[in-house]
Amino acid sequence: MTGRLGAWALPARTLLLSAVATVVLVAAIVVAYLAGGTQGALALGMGAMASLRPAISLRPLHSFALAAPTAMAGAVAVALRGQPLAAAFFVALCCLLVAPAGMLQDGLLAMVPTVVAVLVLVPGDFQPGRTAIWMLIGGALVVAVATRLPRTKPVAGVEERRAWRHAAVMAVSVGAVVYLVGLWDLPHGYWVALTLTVVLRPFDDQTMKKSTQRVLGTVAGALFALIAAVFLPVWALLVLLVLSTVLSAAYALKPDYTRQVLFMTPAVVLLGSAGHPLLIASERAIATLAGALLAAAIALGLATFENRRTAKG
């Protein structure tokens, strides 16, 4: 039991640095909301989250260089609203582009599909140029803050075969969801795509136990965020968003990618609901649950296939 709890332990200095960085980010999101409304707050937050992993493990110039194309992808996603087939193809392309980045470092650009899937479907008035600017500001802010944080050892890359298989499965599943949601104009259907992109991972683990734990943990995080968004007041959601971001950043600094993703999930889901306090709870619950179950089924299927292939080898 002590060993299990010890794996969750975080140094006080790491928690302090993560808390300071999170306060800066939340303050920036508030300013973005006051200046640019929901579009500004959501775009800045998505840009910041997409840049977190590169910012703490790559050189500042390199991580900012990745923030720029991510902002461009967000602008294209907004421009493709109302075009279900083109939007689905673009989201699928972004899923595929995660594979080569993942071979260099696991999770390096894992947030990009989430960003484009949300921005192409989330309700609201969004403009490509402003979306790109706010995302770039969010990415630049994270890169600037990361220069004051200790460098983390880069996470090992995913095996080429596993990386491409995961990317292809995610491209087909998320692309199909984006197409159907856009075609049928499903209420809050973007939550299905959001949950899929957050939960699906290539699983560099070699055992079903660890893969199962990661899937169930991330699904639990998504459902916890959903329940919180439905029943908690705005101030409590803000506290939960801050705490989740602090812990995600702290585990990223440790580095512990599994727990980073686990605590990033509530932050992403809560941020993805920004500006929609009157969403119908039942519709959002069904969409999130559908995405979580579909992602879990796909992820566990991939893990089972990999374990059987390894056992035969």
C-alpha positions as CSV (number, residue, x, y, z in Angstrom):
1,M,0.0,0.0,0.0
2,T,2.8,2.4,0.9
3,G,4.5,1.7,-2.5
4,R,1.3,2.5,-4.3
5,L,0.7,5.7,-2.4
6,G,4.3,6.7,-2.9
7,A,3.9,6.6,-6.7
8,W,1.4,9.5,-6.3
9,A,3.7,11.6,-4.1
10,L,4.9,14.9,-5.4
11,P,7.8,17.1,-4.1
12,A,6.7,20.3,-2.4
13,R,8.8,22.4,-4.8
14,T,7.1,20.8,-7.8
15,L,3.7,21.5,-6.4
16,L,4.6,25.1,-5.7
17,L,6.0,25.7,-9.2
18,S,2.9,24.1,-10.7
19,A,0.6,26.1,-8.6
20,V,2.3,29.4,-9.5
21,A,2.2,28.5,-13.2
22,T,-1.5,27.5,-13.0
23,V,-2.4,30.8,-11.3
24,V,-0.7,32.7,-14.1
25,L,-2.6,30.6,-16.7
26,V,-6.0,31.0,-15.1
27,A,-5.4,34.7,-14.8
28,A,-4.6,34.9,-18.5
29,I,-7.8,32.9,-19.3
30,V,-9.9,35.4,-17.3
31,V,-8.3,38.3,-19.1
32,A,-8.9,36.6,-22.4
33,Y,-12.5,36.1,-21.5
34,L,-12.9,39.8,-20.6
35,A,-11.2,40.9,-23.8
36,G,-12.4,38.2,-26.3
37,G,-15.3,36.5,-24.7
38,T,-15.8,32.7,-24.8
39,Q,-13.7,32.5,-28.0
40,G,-10.7,34.2,-26.4
41,A,-10.9,32.1,-23.2
42,L,-11.4,28.8,-24.9
43,A,-8.8,29.4,-27.6
44,L,-6.2,30.6,-25.1
45,G,-6.8,27.6,-22.8
46,M,-6.6,25.1,-25.6
47,G,-3.4,26.7,-27.0
48,A,-1.9,26.5,-23.5
49,M,-2.8,22.9,-22.9
50,A,-1.6,21.8,-26.3
51,S,1.8,23.4,-25.6
52,L,2.3,22.0,-22.1
53,R,4.1,18.8,-23.0
54,P,6.5,20.4,-25.5
55,A,7.2,23.4,-23.3
56,I,8.5,21.4,-20.3
57,S,10.7,19.0,-22.3
58,L,11.9,20.9,-25.4
59,R,13.9,24.1,-25.8
60,P,11.7,27.2,-25.7
61,L,12.3,28.0,-29.4
62,H,11.4,24.5,-30.4
63,S,8.3,24.4,-28.2
64,F,7.1,27.7,-29.5
65,A,7.7,26.5,-33.1
66,L,5.2,23.7,-32.3
67,A,2.7,26.2,-30.8
68,A,2.5,28.1,-34.1
69,P,1.2,25.3,-36.3
70,T,-1.2,24.2,-33.5
71,A,-2.7,27.7,-33.6
72,M,-3.0,27.4,-37.4
73,A,-4.8,24.1,-37.0
74,G,-7.2,25.8,-34.6
75,A,-7.9,28.5,-37.2
76,V,-8.5,26.0,-39.9
77,A,-10.9,24.0,-37.7
78,V,-12.9,27.1,-37.1
79,A,-13.0,27.9,-40.8
80,L,-14.3,24.4,-41.6
81,R,-17.4,24.8,-39.3
82,G,-20.5,23.8,-41.2
83,Q,-18.6,21.5,-43.6
84,P,-18.9,18.1,-42.0
85,L,-16.9,16.1,-44.6
86,A,-14.0,18.6,-44.8
87,A,-14.0,19.0,-41.0
88,A,-13.9,15.2,-40.5
89,F,-10.9,14.9,-43.0
90,F,-9.0,17.6,-41.3
91,V,-9.5,16.2,-37.8
92,A,-8.4,12.8,-39.1
93,L,-5.3,14.3,-40.7
94,C,-4.4,15.9,-37.3
95,C,-4.8,12.6,-35.6
96,L,-2.4,11.0,-38.1
97,L,0.2,13.7,-37.7
98,V,0.4,12.9,-34.0
99,A,2.1,9.5,-34.8
100,P,5.5,10.9,-36.0
101,A,5.6,13.3,-33.1
102,G,4.7,10.4,-30.7
103,M,7.6,8.4,-32.0
104,L,9.9,11.2,-30.9
105,Q,8.3,11.6,-27.6
106,D,5.1,10.0,-26.2
107,G,2.3,12.6,-26.0
108,L,4.3,15.4,-27.6
109,L,1.3,16.6,-29.7
110,A,-1.4,14.5,-28.2
111,M,-3.6,17.5,-27.5
112,V,-3.8,18.7,-31.1
113,P,-6.7,16.4,-32.1
114,T,-8.6,17.5,-29.0
115,V,-8.1,21.2,-29.9
116,V,-9.3,20.8,-33.5
117,A,-12.2,18.5,-32.6
118,V,-13.5,20.9,-30.0
119,L,-13.1,24.1,-32.1
120,V,-14.7,22.6,-35.2
121,L,-17.8,21.5,-33.3
122,V,-18.3,23.6,-30.1
123,P,-21.2,26.0,-30.3
124,G,-20.4,29.7,-30.4
125,D,-19.2,32.5,-32.7
126,F,-15.6,31.9,-33.5
127,Q,-13.4,33.6,-36.1
128,P,-10.3,31.9,-37.6
129,G,-7.9,34.8,-37.2
130,R,-8.8,35.7,-33.6
131,T,-8.8,32.0,-32.6
132,A,-5.3,31.6,-33.9
133,I,-4.1,34.7,-32.1
134,W,-5.5,33.7,-28.8
135,M,-4.1,30.1,-29.2
136,L,-0.7,31.5,-30.0
137,I,-0.8,33.7,-26.9
138,G,-1.7,30.7,-24.8
139,G,1.1,28.7,-26.3
140,A,3.6,31.5,-25.9
141,L,2.5,32.0,-22.2
142,V,3.1,28.4,-21.4
143,V,6.5,28.4,-23.1
144,A,7.5,31.6,-21.2
145,V,6.4,30.1,-17.8
146,A,8.1,26.9,-18.6
147,T,11.5,28.7,-18.9
148,R,11.2,29.2,-15.1
149,L,10.5,25.5,-14.5
150,P,13.0,22.7,-14.3
151,R,13.5,20.8,-17.5
152,T,12.0,17.3,-17.6
153,K,13.6,14.3,-19.2
154,P,11.8,13.6,-22.5
155,V,9.4,10.7,-22.4
156,A,10.4,7.8,-24.5
157,G,8.9,7.7,-27.9
158,V,6.2,5.1,-28.9
159,E,7.2,2.2,-31.2
160,E,6.6,3.1,-34.8
161,R,4.1,0.3,-35.5
162,R,2.1,1.0,-32.3
163,A,2.1,4.8,-33.0
164,W,0.8,4.5,-36.5
165,R,-1.8,1.9,-35.5
166,H,-3.1,4.1,-32.7
167,A,-3.1,7.2,-35.0
168,A,-5.0,5.4,-37.7
169,V,-7.7,4.1,-35.3
170,M,-8.1,7.5,-33.7
171,A,-8.3,9.2,-37.2
172,V,-11.1,6.8,-38.3
173,S,-13.1,6.9,-35.1
174,V,-12.8,10.6,-34.3
175,G,-13.2,11.6,-37.9
176,A,-16.4,9.6,-38.2
177,V,-17.7,11.1,-35.0
178,V,-16.9,14.7,-36.2
179,Y,-18.6,13.9,-39.5
180,L,-21.8,12.5,-38.0
181,V,-22.1,15.2,-35.3
182,G,-21.6,17.9,-38.0
183,L,-24.0,16.3,-40.4
184,W,-26.8,15.6,-38.0
185,D,-26.1,18.7,-35.9
186,L,-26.2,16.6,-32.7
187,P,-26.7,18.6,-29.5
188,H,-23.4,18.8,-27.5
189,G,-22.1,16.0,-29.8
190,Y,-18.6,17.6,-29.6
191,W,-18.3,16.0,-26.2
192,V,-18.1,12.6,-27.8
193,A,-15.2,13.7,-30.0
194,L,-13.5,15.5,-27.0
195,T,-13.7,12.4,-24.8
196,L,-12.4,10.1,-27.6
197,T,-9.3,12.3,-28.2
198,V,-8.6,12.6,-24.5
199,V,-9.0,8.9,-23.6
200,L,-7.4,7.2,-26.6
201,R,-3.7,6.7,-26.1
202,P,-1.1,4.5,-27.9
203,F,-0.3,2.5,-24.7
204,D,3.4,2.1,-24.5
205,D,2.7,-0.3,-21.5
206,Q,3.2,-4.0,-22.2
207,T,0.6,-5.3,-19.8
208,M,-3.2,-5.3,-19.9
209,K,-3.3,-4.3,-16.2
210,K,-1.5,-1.0,-16.8
211,S,-3.4,-0.3,-20.0
212,T,-6.7,-1.0,-18.2
213,Q,-5.8,1.2,-15.3
214,R,-5.0,4.1,-17.6
215,V,-8.2,3.8,-19.6
216,L,-10.4,3.5,-16.6
217,G,-8.7,6.3,-14.8
218,T,-9.0,8.7,-17.7
219,V,-12.7,7.7,-18.3
220,A,-13.3,8.2,-14.6
221,G,-11.7,11.7,-14.9
222,A,-14.0,12.6,-17.8
223,L,-17.1,11.4,-16.0
224,F,-16.1,13.1,-12.8
225,A,-15.7,16.4,-14.7
226,L,-19.1,15.9,-16.3
227,I,-20.9,15.4,-13.0
228,A,-19.1,18.4,-11.5
229,A,-20.0,20.6,-14.5
230,V,-23.7,19.6,-14.1
231,F,-24.1,20.0,-10.4
232,L,-21.4,22.4,-9.0
233,P,-21.6,26.2,-9.1
234,V,-19.2,28.2,-11.3
235,W,-16.8,29.1,-8.5
236,A,-16.4,25.4,-7.5
237,L,-15.8,24.5,-11.2
238,L,-13.1,27.1,-11.3
239,V,-11.4,25.7,-8.2
240,L,-11.6,22.2,-9.7
241,L,-10.2,23.4,-13.0
242,V,-7.3,25.0,-11.1
243,L,-6.6,21.9,-8.9
244,S,-6.7,19.6,-11.9
245,T,-4.3,21.8,-13.9
246,V,-1.9,22.1,-11.0
247,L,-1.7,18.3,-10.5
248,S,-1.5,17.7,-14.3
249,A,1.4,20.2,-14.5
250,A,3.1,18.7,-11.4
251,Y,3.0,15.2,-12.8
252,A,4.3,16.5,-16.1
253,L,7.3,17.9,-14.3
254,K,7.8,14.6,-12.3
255,P,7.5,13.3,-15.2
256,D,4.6,10.9,-15.0
257,Y,2.7,10.9,-18.3
258,T,-0.1,8.5,-17.1
259,R,-1.1,10.7,-14.1
260,Q,-0.5,13.9,-16.2
261,V,-3.2,12.7,-18.6
262,L,-5.4,11.5,-15.8
263,F,-5.6,15.0,-14.2
264,M,-5.6,16.8,-17.5
265,T,-8.8,15.1,-18.4
266,P,-11.1,17.1,-16.0
267,A,-9.3,20.3,-16.9
268,V,-9.9,19.7,-20.7
269,V,-13.5,18.7,-20.2
270,L,-14.3,21.6,-18.0
271,L,-12.6,24.0,-20.3
272,G,-14.4,22.5,-23.3
273,S,-17.7,23.5,-21.7
274,A,-16.7,27.1,-21.2
275,G,-19.4,29.6,-21.9
276,H,-22.3,27.1,-21.8
277,P,-23.7,27.1,-18.2
278,L,-27.2,26.3,-19.4
279,L,-26.3,23.1,-21.3
280,I,-28.9,20.4,-20.9
281,A,-27.4,17.9,-18.5
282,S,-29.0,14.8,-20.0
283,E,-27.7,15.5,-23.5
284,R,-24.2,16.3,-22.3
285,A,-24.2,13.2,-20.1
286,I,-25.2,10.9,-23.0
287,A,-22.6,12.4,-25.3
288,T,-19.8,12.1,-22.7
289,L,-20.7,8.6,-21.7
290,A,-20.9,7.5,-25.3
291,G,-17.4,8.9,-26.0
292,A,-16.0,7.4,-22.9
293,L,-17.4,3.9,-23.6
294,L,-16.3,4.0,-27.2
295,A,-12.8,5.2,-26.3
296,A,-12.5,2.6,-23.6
297,A,-13.6,-0.2,-26.0
298,I,-11.2,0.9,-28.7
299,A,-8.3,1.4,-26.3
300,L,-8.8,-1.9,-24.5
301,G,-9.2,-3.7,-27.9
302,L,-5.8,-2.3,-29.0
303,A,-4.2,-3.3,-25.8
304,T,-5.6,-6.8,-26.0
305,F,-4.4,-7.1,-29.6
306,E,-0.9,-5.9,-28.6
307,N,-0.7,-8.3,-25.7
308,R,-1.7,-11.3,-27.7
309,R,0.7,-10.4,-30.5
310,T,3.5,-10.0,-27.9
311,A,2.7,-13.3,-26.3
312,K,2.8,-15.1,-29.7
313,G,6.1,-13.4,-30.5
